[in-house]
Amino acid sequence: QCLVFCDLSPHALPLFLVMPEEPIIRLSEAEDSGQSLPGRFVTIGKKRAAHLGLTDGFRVAVDEGPKAGERVCHVQLRILGGHRLGWTPG
């Protein structure tokens, strides 16, 4: 149901993306069916983060709409880690 892959030009290492196989344009418009889309994303993301050895922490980010910084018009969950991350992101 989801695809997981590394970002080709990450801003933090490692960075990988979790995306639904069928494109969903906006998270707020995703339909609920069984387990929610955000729940699936987080479950898959945390498993992948553990697989990559991100045991000291990682950041999970989802942008929706241009005002939130979304540059790609489909839902994607970004997992960042590997070093200390500051706030504000970006």
C-alpha positions as CSV (number, residue, x, y, z in Angstrom):
1,Q,0.0,0.0,0.0
2,C,3.0,2.3,0.5
3,L,6.3,2.9,-1.2
4,V,9.5,3.7,0.8
5,F,12.6,5.1,-0.8
6,C,15.6,7.4,-0.1
7,D,15.4,11.0,-1.2
8,L,17.9,11.8,-4.1
9,S,18.8,15.2,-2.7
10,P,18.3,15.1,1.1
11,H,18.8,18.1,3.3
12,A,19.5,15.8,6.3
13,L,21.0,12.4,6.3
14,P,19.4,9.9,6.2
15,L,16.2,11.1,4.6
16,F,13.6,8.8,3.2
17,L,10.1,9.1,2.0
18,V,6.9,7.1,2.6
19,M,4.2,7.5,-0.1
20,P,1.0,5.7,-0.9
21,E,1.1,3.6,-4.0
22,E,-2.0,5.4,-5.3
23,P,-1.4,9.1,-5.3
24,I,-3.3,11.2,-2.8
25,I,-3.1,14.9,-3.4
26,R,-4.0,16.2,0.1
27,L,-3.8,14.4,3.4
28,S,-7.0,16.2,4.5
29,E,-8.9,14.7,1.6
30,A,-7.6,11.1,2.2
31,E,-10.5,8.7,2.8
32,D,-10.6,6.5,5.8
33,S,-10.6,2.8,5.1
34,G,-9.6,0.5,8.0
35,Q,-6.3,1.7,9.4
36,S,-5.9,5.4,8.7
37,L,-3.4,6.7,6.1
38,P,-1.4,8.6,8.8
39,G,-1.3,5.5,10.9
40,R,0.1,3.4,8.1
41,F,2.7,6.0,7.3
42,V,3.9,6.2,10.8
43,T,4.0,2.5,11.3
44,I,6.0,2.0,8.1
45,G,8.2,5.0,8.8
46,K,9.2,3.9,12.3
47,K,10.0,0.4,11.0
48,R,12.2,1.9,8.3
49,A,13.9,4.3,10.8
50,A,14.7,1.3,13.1
51,H,16.1,-0.6,10.1
52,L,18.4,2.3,9.3
53,G,19.6,2.4,12.9
54,L,18.0,5.7,13.9
55,T,17.7,4.7,17.5
56,D,18.6,8.1,19.0
57,G,15.6,9.8,17.4
58,F,14.3,11.0,14.1
59,R,11.8,13.6,12.7
60,V,8.6,12.8,10.9
61,A,7.2,15.6,8.6
62,V,4.2,15.9,6.4
63,D,3.5,19.2,4.5
64,E,0.1,20.0,3.1
65,G,-0.3,22.9,0.7
66,P,2.1,25.5,-0.5
67,K,1.8,27.6,2.6
68,A,3.2,24.7,4.6
69,G,6.1,24.4,2.2
70,E,4.8,21.5,0.1
71,R,6.6,21.4,-3.2
72,V,5.3,18.1,-4.5
73,C,1.6,17.9,-4.9
74,H,0.9,14.5,-3.3
75,V,1.0,13.1,0.2
76,Q,4.4,12.0,1.4
77,L,5.9,11.4,4.9
78,R,9.5,12.5,5.3
79,I,11.7,10.8,7.9
80,L,14.9,12.7,8.8
81,G,17.6,11.6,11.2
82,G,21.2,10.7,11.7
83,H,22.3,13.9,13.6
84,R,20.9,16.4,16.0
85,L,18.0,18.3,14.3
86,G,17.2,21.9,15.3
87,W,14.0,23.8,15.4
88,T,12.6,25.4,13.2
89,P,13.0,22.9,10.4
90,G,13.8,24.1,6.9
